[in-house]
Amino acid sequence: MTGHDKTPMTPAVRVLRQAGVPFTEHPYAYVEHGGTAVFAAQAGVDEHAVVKTLVMEDDTKKPFVVLMHGDREVSTKEMARVLGAKAVHPCSPETAERHSGYMIGGTSPFGLRKPMAVYVEGTVLELPRIYINGGKRGFIVGLEPKELVRVLQPTPVRVATA
């Protein structure tokens, strides 16, 4: 099939294909520490619809994933409250890579190396379409939030902060 020859075969792409998820491919010029704003600007999409995959851990070092709007941050205080944990914080890049199997800047919630609980900011699910990492730096996939729910069964939370 044409077009598939350029698709990076990441664990995320494998999971999406196995699950029959219709997705669009959006390669872009990755910029170190550029975050979701770089893709949003290059693709001409609202950064609010670009979803970042954050690997975090609680005070017992238990890792989990939070899917958040590109233009919002996770309130670690609220997230800790949701989990009933004393504290939560982002994993170090090395720890995040070890848990997810992905390089920082290329972390996808699909095809994680270790099974982890996945939480999603509730308003992400209200968007008509979201753009999320496809498992490689410079590679984003576009899909409907209902597909994210079907494949990952994430727990919706309200932990965003501007």
N, C-alpha and C positions, 0 to 999 in steps of 0.2 A: 504494500500500500504506500502511496507517495506521502511524503511528509513525515512518516514515521522513522525514516532513516536518520534524521537529525535528533530525534528524541533521546535524551540521555536515559539509559536504562538504570534508573535509580530504584532502590527498594520502594520509594513512594510511587513511582510510575507503575511498578509491578502490582502493587496493592490496588491502585486505582483501576488498572486494566482488569485485574482478577475480579474486582467487585463490579465491573461494568459501569464505572462512573464516566459520564461524558465530561470531558474537560478540554479546555483550550490551552495551548502552550505559548508561553511568553518568555522567550529568552531575552535577556537584557545585559547591558554592560555593568557587571558587578563592580561596586566601589567599596573598598575596605571601610568599615564603620559608617557606610552611607545610609544603612537602614532602609526602611520602607519608602522613605521620601524619594530615593533615587529611582526605584522602579516606578513609583507613581508618576514622577515627572517624565521619565522616558516613555512610559506607556500611555500617558495622558489620562490616567484614572485618578479618582479621588483617593487620597491616602487612607481615608476612613474605611475603604473597602479592601485595602491591602492588609492582610492579617499576619501578624508576626507570631511565630512559634517560640515560646519561651520555656526553657527547661529550668525549673526552680526546685527548691527542696525545703522541707520543714526542719524544725529544730532537731529531729531525730535522723536527719540526713536522708529522709525518704523522698525520692524525686517524683515530680509530677510535671505535667505540661499545662501551660495556660496559653490559650489562643486569644490574642488581643488586637483591637484596631491598631493600625500602624501609627495613627496620630494620638494614641492614648497610652498611658502607662498603667501598670498594675499597682494598685495600692496593696503593698505587702501586709499592711495592718488588717485591711479588709479580708484579704486572702487567708491570713492566719485565723481570723475569726470564723470564716466559712469552714475551714478544715478543723477547727478546734485545736489548733497548734499554738504553741507559745510564740513562735516566730516563723516567718518564711523569708527566703532570699533567693536571688538568682544563683544558679550553680556557677562555678568557675567554668571558663571555656573548656578546660580539660575534662572536668566532671560531666559537663553537658554532652560533650562529644562521646565520652565513654558510655553514658546511658542511652543516648539517642542513636549513635552510630553515624551521625552526620557532623560535618564541619560547621563551626559557627558561621552564620551567614548563609548556610545551606540546609538549615534544620527544617524538616517537614514533620508534621504530626502523623503522617502516613508512613508505615514501614519502619517504625521505631525498632531499634535493636532489642531493647528491653520493654516489656509491657509496663506502661505507666498510666496512672489515672490522667484523663484529659479533661480540662475545664475550659469553657469558652465563655467569653463575655456575651451575655444574653442578646445584646443589640446586634452582634455580628450575625445572628441567625435571622434577623429581620431584613437584612440586605438582599436585594435581588440576585446579586452575584458577588463572589469574593475571589480574591487573588491571594494565593498562599504558596509557600515555597514547595517546589517539586523535588527537593532532596539534593540540590546542587546549587552552589553559588551561581547567580546569574540565570536561574531557571525558575520561573513562577508558573503555576497552573491556575486557570480560572475555572470555577465551578459554582454550582448552586449550593447554598448553605445546607439544604435538605440532604445533599449527598454526603456532606461532612458528618451530619447527624447519623445518617444511615450506616456509614462505614465505621465511624469512631465512637458513636454513642457517648459524646462528651456531656459533662454535667454543666448546665448553664449557671453562670454566676454573675453577680453585679459587683465588680471590683475595679472598674476603670476610674482613672483619675486623669484630668486634662494634662 
